[in-house]
């Protein structure tokens, strides 16, 4: 059980959390929500002991292990698989000790514990997690240095999931995942055996992967049962009730104050006036919960163009003359809302760059309307903002002839207020930077918007505002996102990018989700292919299995040597003299422990041999 008991914490004198309490039962999956800046990440740092509470305490089960993704894994030459395996420090320590231990009792304890934690299936479990997060079998054997920071964040996530801490803390884990990885994580968390706290703005994840919502608001913690939609409904009802009570109190207060103002200086009414003054003083104000104003997006309206605005015929696209996508026959009209589906690396971003003109077509034809304007937003564009300039500087560069009032109005249309407009970009939050990038991408009233993961730094209110803006927008939208809630509300066409082709996906998002979770192909009328014969395991996998066999064999040999030495001493009649009776009893006990350890080691050896045999000679 996790319990927050009357906790308080301030930053630079400003209270973030104040006398807050909440209790989370063991094994519960809890979504942590609240407006940006309310202290969600601070709460995680308090849990990890990185910050010191001002009041109260946080109670956890004794010796509970806390895990989370703090930063990406280092860029080194260790393979992804071994990086993840190393995260289970107990397993790594036991295996290392098993190679050097000489005491029979300790060897037996080590082998028992290795069996208890299912150490011999660890590589399979680690590989399964990496695969779910988008890494192929070949990539799992590659060094971490071969991958970018975003991919190494996935490895860090895989590592903490593999280590299975008693309290798993995840802060926006889907920000560096694609849709497929986000859906896999969602499914994985529902089966996670311990307590999970997850900060997320992904409504789909908060509806399907958690059973409770911990809301941080007005410096207090409130636990709601159910997913995010249930939380939103319950909280809405509470807000309405609080607002109603506040209005009633306001009316009562106004009535009392009116009487006081009229009669407090009249002798015959003075006592009654004083009584009402006391009543006013005793009246505890009912606070209205601070609602986040829905920060609107306002996309400029483009003029209408004749359809189609983009037409691809037998076109290809790729890099350095090598095609990633081939035989593209696609059409986009101005009223289209298209979501690109497909696993990471299949070519979604490549297609987006072709559509917006950042890549040239390889063969075939690509026709765009002559007056077509395209707005393009991708995650890297947020990183390309000028950190030492203000938002208004960014807009002025594109619109030097406009007065400051017009520039501020443009920023205000994307929820960037007058104060943020004059703040250096490096001082803005991730959400404010994303809003600025979206404003810059749409400043020319584009006829087509291409959005690649636009919600990564946006809170739930901002995501809802983006949905409304895209719904009202009169241009075409091409969308890549891991946020299924956004896709379901915006997209009316689905394109599947797979195996070098792009084709309409005939199912809906739910069927696509089910297909991914079941690791099945879309249903087709084609006859089923004959099942392939089991393939021989890869060379690397066989080498690892052989290494396990050798280790098991060495343990058996070591225990056999110990058994023979003890048996030789026990065979000496002198051991049974009265003077040595105690030594004989101790040797008998040690012999029993070694035999127990030997029995376990032989069982593990036989299991390792069977795994190797199955890998080398599949049936």
N, C-alpha and C positions, 0 to 999 in steps of 0.2 A: 504493500500500500504506500502511496505517495501522498504526503499531507503538507500543504502550505498553511502554516499557523501564524496569523497576525503579522505577515511580512511587510516590510517597508523598505524602499530604496529610492534615493534621489540622485539626480545628475546635475551638478553645478547648482545645487540649491533648489532645483525644480523637481518636485515629487513625481516619480513615474508610477510607483506602486506604493499604496498607503494602507496599512493595516488590512491587508487582503488575506483571505483564507479560502481554501478549497481542499477537497479530498478526492483522490483518484484511486479506485480499487486496482489491485494487482491484475495485470493482464489486459487492461482496457486500452483501446485505441482511441486517442483523443486528438481532435483538431484544435489548434490554438489560433484564435482569430482576434482581430482588432485593427483599428485604423493604423496606417503607417505612423511610426513615432510614438506609439503608446507603450512600448517596452517589451514586445514579444521576444526579441533576440536577447534583451537584458535578462528576461526571466530564465532563458536557457543558460546564460552565463552564471546566473546565481545557482542554478541546479548543479552545474559542473564545478562550483566552488571557485570560479575565477573572480567573482566579486563578493564582497562581504555585506551581509544584511545589516540594516540599521536597527530594525526591530524584528522580533519573531524568529521562527526557525523553520527549516525545511526538513521533514522527517522521511527517511527512506529505510527500507529493510537493511539490516546490517550486512556489510560486504557486498552490497548490490553494485554491479558493474554498470557504469553509464557510458554510452557511446554515441558519437555523432560525427558528422562530416565537417571538420573545421576548415580544411583547405585541401587543394589537390595534392595527389601523391607526387613525390619528387621525380624529376626527369633523369632517371638512371638506367642502368643496363639490366636491371632485374625484370624478368618477364611478368606480364600482367597476372598470370596464374599464381606464380610464386609470391607476388606482392600481396595478393588476396589471402593466400594460405598463411603468410606470416602474420596476418592480423589476429589469428587465433593464437595468442601468445602462450596459452597453457599447453596446447598441442605441440607447438614448436619447442617449448622447454622440455616437455616430457620426452619427445623423440630424441632431443639432444642428450638428455640424461640417460636414456635407455642405451645409448651407444657406449657409455662410460661406466655405468653402475656395475658394482661387483657384489653388493650385498643381496642375498637371495630374497630377503623380506622386501627390500626396496624394489627389486626387479618385479616381484609379484604385484606390488602396489602399483607400479608404473603400468604394467600390462593391463591390470584391472581398470585403471582410470582411462587408459587409451580406448579400451573396449566400451567403457561407459559413455565417453563423449563421441563415440562412433568415428574415431580418428581415421580409420582406414577407408572411409567413404568421403573424406574431406575433399579430395581433389575433384571428385564428381560433383559435389555440392557447390564448390567454388566455381567450377566450369559452368554449371547450370545458371548461377547468378550472373556471371559475366555474359553468357549468351543472352539471357533475358534483357540485359542492359545494352545489347547491340553489338557484342564482340564475337566474331567468328572463331572457330577452333584454331585457325592459323594465327589470328591476331592475338589470341590468348598466350601464345608462345613468344610473341614479340616483346622487345624491351619497352619500358615506359617512355623512354626517350623518343620513340617513334610516333608518339601521339601528342596532340595539342593539349592546351590547358583544359578545355572543356571536356575532352575525352578522359583526361586524367582525373577530373572530378568524378566521372562515372566510375573509374577504378576505385577511388576513395569511398564512394557509396557502396560499391560491391564489397569492399573490405569490411566496412562496419556491419553490413547485413550478414556477412559470413560469420563474423565473430559473435553475433547474437547476444549483445549486452542485455542485461536485465531491464534497463531503461534506455530506449532508443529515442534520441532527439534528432529530428530532421527539420531543417530550416529551408523551406522552399526547394525541396529536392528535385522537382520537375523542371526547374529553370534551365537545367543543362541536359534535359532528356527530350527526345522527340516523342511523338504521339505513341509509337509502339513501346518505347521504354517506359513512358508514363503509365500506360495501361498494364504493363507487366508488373511495375512497382505497386500499383494499386491492388492487383490481385495477390501479390506476395505479402503485402502488409496485412491483408485480411486473415492470413494463415500464420502470421508471426506469433511465436509462442509467448512473448513477454509484453511488457507495457511499452506503448509508443506514444510520444507527443510529437505532433507534426504541425509546423507553421506552414500554412499554404493559403493561396488565393484561388486555388483550382476547385471550383464548386463540385465537379464530378468526383474528384478524389475525396473531398470532404463529405460527399453524400454516400459513397460506396465503401470507402476503406476505414471509416471511423464510426464509433458508436456513440460518441459524446463530443460536445463542443465546449471548450474552455474559452470564455470571452473575457478579454482584458479591455475594460472601459471605465472611464472616470476613476482610474487608479485602483479599481477593484477587480477581483476574479469571480466570475459566475459560471458554474458548470451546468450545461443544458444536456439533457438526454436526447439521443437521436443525431441524425446527420445535419448538414448545413441547412437544408430546406426547412426541416422541422425547427431548428434553432431560429431561423429568420421569421417563421410564422409566430413562434412563441414570443420572441422578443418584440415583434411588431405589436402583438396584443398587449404586452407589458407597457410599451411606449404609449399606446393609445390610452391605457388605463391611467398611467402616470400623468399624461397630458390632461386628461379629464379631471383628475383630482387636483392638479395644479390650477386649472381654470376655476374650479369650484372654490379653492382656497383664495384665489385672486379676487373673486367676486365677494367672498365673505370679508376679506381684508378691506376691500374698497368700501363695503357697507359700513364696517366698524369705523374706518377712518373718516368717512363722511359724517357720521354721528359726532365723532370727537371734534371735528373741525367746526361743526355747527354749534355745539353746546358746551364745550369745555370751559368757556369763560362766563357762562350763565349760572348764577348762583343756584337756581332750582334744579339744574341739570348737571351740576358739577360732579356729584357722586357717581351718577350713571356714566358720565364721560370718563372718569378715572377708572371705573371698572372695565370699560372697553379698551382703554389704553393698556391696562394690565393684560387683558385678553390678547391684544395685538402682540405684546411682548412675549407672551407664552407660546404663541403660534409658531410652530416649527415649519420653516419653509419647505415645500415639496420641490425637490430639485428636478428639473426637466433634463433627462438624459441628453448628452451632447451628441446630436446626430451629425454625421458627416454629410455636408452638402454634396449632392450628386454633381460631381465636377464634369460638366458637359464637354464634349468635343463638338466642334462645328466645322465640318469639311466644306470647303467652297464648292459651289455648284457649277459643273462644267456645261458647256453647250452640247447639244445632241449631235452625234455623228451618224452617218449612214452605216448600217451593218454590212459585213462584219468589221469590227475595228482591228482585229488581228486574224490572219489566216495563214496556217502552215500547211504545206503540201510536200510530203515525202522529204521532209527536212531532217537534218541531224544536228547535234550540238555536242561539243566536248572541249578538250584542251590540247594544245600543241598538235592539232590535226588528228587527234584520236577521239573518235566519237564515244560519248557516254550514252546518249539517247539516239535512236535511229527511227526512220520511217514515221516521222511525226506528221499526222494529218489531224489538225485541230483547228477549231474556230471559236473565237470569242466575240460576243456581242456586248453592247454597252450595259445591258441589264443583267449580265451573268454574275452569279455568285459562285465561285468555284473553289473547292477545297482540294489541295493536293495531298494524297495519301501515299504511303510507302515507307519502307524502312530507311533509316539513315544511311546515306551512301548510295542510294538507288538513283539519285539525280534530281530531286525536287528543287534544290537551290540552283542547280545548273539550268533547269528549265526556266526558273524565275529570272535568271540573268539573261537568258536568251530573249524572253518576252520583253524585258525592259531595255534591251539594247546593249547590255554590258558584255555580251558574247555574240559573235557572228554565227550565222547558220553554216553548217557544213553540208553543202549540197542541197538540193530541193529549192523550194521558194518560201520566203517569209514576206508577207505583205502586211503593212500597217497603214492605216488611214493617214492621209497626208498631214492632217492637222492634229494627229494624236499626241496627247500629253500623258506621260506615265509617271506616277509617284511610286517610289520604291523605298521600302523600309525593311531593314534587316538588323539583327542584333549588333553586328559590328559597327553600324553607323552611330549607335549610342556611344561607342568607345572612340569614335573619330571626332566627337565634338571638341571644340577648343576649350580646354579646362580653365585657362586664364582669361577668358572672355565671359561676358554676361549673355543671357539669352537675347537681350535687345541688340547686342552687338552682332549676333548671328543673323538676326532678321534684317538688320540695317545693311549687312553685306549683300543681301539679295534684293532689298528694296531701298537703295540709298536715297531715292527722291521722296520717300514718304516721311511725314512729320512724326515725331516721337509718339504722339497720341494714337496715331493709326497703328504704329508698330506695337504699342502696348495692347491695343484692342485685338490685334491678331493673336498675341500671346494669351490674352484673357480668354479667347475662344477655345483654348486648349487647357484651361485651368491653371495657367501660370499667372499668378497675381502680380500686382505692381511691385511688391517687395522682392519676389523671386526674379522678376525681370531685370533687376539691378544687382543680383547676386552672381558671383562668379560661378561658372558651371561646376567647378570642382566642389563647391559647397552645396550643390543640389542633391536631392535624394535620387535613387535609381528611377523612381516613377516620374519625377519631374524631368529628368534627362530624356526618358522615353517620350514624354509628351512634347518636349521641344523637338526631338527628332521627327515625330509624327507631323508636327506643324510645318517643319521645313520640307518634308516630303510632299505635303499637299498644298503648299503655298501657291502653286501655279494652277489650281483647280484642275487636277488631272482627270482624264476620262477613264483611266484605269489605275487602280491601286493594287500594288503587289506587296503583300505584308508577310514577312517571314518571322514568325514567333513575336508578334507585337505585344503580347501580354506579359512577358517575363518579369517586368519590373512594376506592373500595375496591380494595385490592390483590387478587391472585389468590386467596390463602388466604381472605380475607374473602368474595370472590365465591362460592367453593365452599361456605363456611359458609352464605351466604344461600340458595344452591340447596337445601341440606339442610333449612334452616328452612322454606322455602316448600313443599318436598315434604311435610314433616310437618305443615304448617299445615292446620287443618280448615275454614278459611273459603275464600271465593272470592278469586281473584286476577285483577286487570286490570293488565296490564303493558305499559309503553312502554319500549323499550330498544334501544340500538344493539349490544348484546352478544348475538350470535347463539348463543353457547354457553349463556348463561343462558336465552334463549328456547327453545332446543331441548330443554333439560332440564326446564323448568318448564311451558311452555304446551302444552295439548292441543287448544286451539281458536284459530283465527286469524280475526280480523276485519279486513277491508280498508276503510280510510277513504279514499274517493276520490270526486271530483266531487260533493260534497255529500251522499253517501250512505254508509251503513255496512252491509256485507254479509259473510257468511261467505266466507273464501277457501278454495277447494276443494283447492288444492295444498298442498305442505308448504313448509317454510322454504327448502329447497334449490331448489325450483322457483321460489320468489319471488326468491331471490338471482339465479338464472340469468336470470329475466325482466328484472330491473333492469339487470344487466350487459349484456344484449343490447338494452336499451331497447325491449323488445317488450311487447305486451299479453298478458294471460292468454288461453290457447287457449279459444275458444268455438265453439259449433256454428252460430253465426250466419254467414250468407254474408259473404264479404269485400266490403268497400266498394270501389267503383271508385277507382283511384288519382286523387288530386287533381292538377290542373294545377299546375306549379311557381308559387309565388307570387313576386311582385315583392318584392325586398328592402326592408327598412324605410327610411324617409327618412334616419334617422341613419346607417345602414350605407352608403347611397349617397353621402351627404355625405362620409363618411370615405374612400370609394373615390375620389371626385372630388378630394379633397385629395391623395391619393397620386399621382393622375395629374398634377396641377399641379406637385407637387414633382419628379416624374420629368421632366416637360417642361422645367422650369426648369433642371435639371441638364444636360439635353441642350443647351439654348440656351447655357448658360455654357461648356460644353466646346466647342461649335461656335465661339463667339467666340474662345476660346483657340487653337483649331486655325487659324482664319483669320489671327489675328495672327502666329502662328509661321510659317504658310505664306507670308505676305507678306514676312516677314524672310528666309525661305529663298529667295524669288524674286529677291532683290536680288543681282546679280552681285558686288557688293563683298564680300559675305559669304565669297566663295571665294578672296579674296586669301590669299597665304601667311601674312600676319600674323594673319588671322582664321580660319585653318583649324581651330584648336581650338574657337573659338566656334561654327562651323558644325557641327562634330561634336556638340557639346552640344545645339544646337538640333534636330538630326536625332533625337537620343535622346529629347528632350522631346516632339517631334512624335509619335514612335512611342508614347510613354506616353499622350499625350492621345488618340490614335486608339484605343488599347486601352480607355481609360476610356470614350470615346464609344461604342464598340461595346457595352460592358456596360450603359451607361446607356440606350441605345436598346432593348436587350433587356428591361430592367426596365420601360421606358416602355410597350412593346408588351404586356407581361404585365399591367401595371396597366390598360391600356385594355381588354384582353380580360375582366378581372375586372369592370370597370365595365359593359361591354356585357352580360355574362351576368346581372348583378344587375338592370339596367334592363329587359332584354328576355329573361326566362327562356323557354326553349323548351317 
